[in-house]
Amino acid sequence: MSRFDDTETALLERLRTMKAKPEMTLNLFEIGVPLNASGFSQDEIMEVMFALEQDKIIAFASANRLLMLKKLPS
């Protein structure tokens, strides 16, 4: 598994733990801090988030928030 895949898996698990669903906004710090503590860098996390944004699953919102647009991929 590549580092991108590992980061994506960890990020999706974190979002599931937070019960992320469409039209919900989440604090980026509540996502990033635990992932950083698990050994993922901010650059790795953002790379996965940009991919999810490109797939129109999430959108970046103001005030360090993340908007869920669609259900998480399985």
Secondary structure, DSSP 4 states (H G I P E B T S, - for coil): --HHHHHHHHHHHHHHHTT--TT-EEEHHHHHHHHHHTT--HHHHHHHHHHHHHTTSEEEETTTEEEE-SPPP-
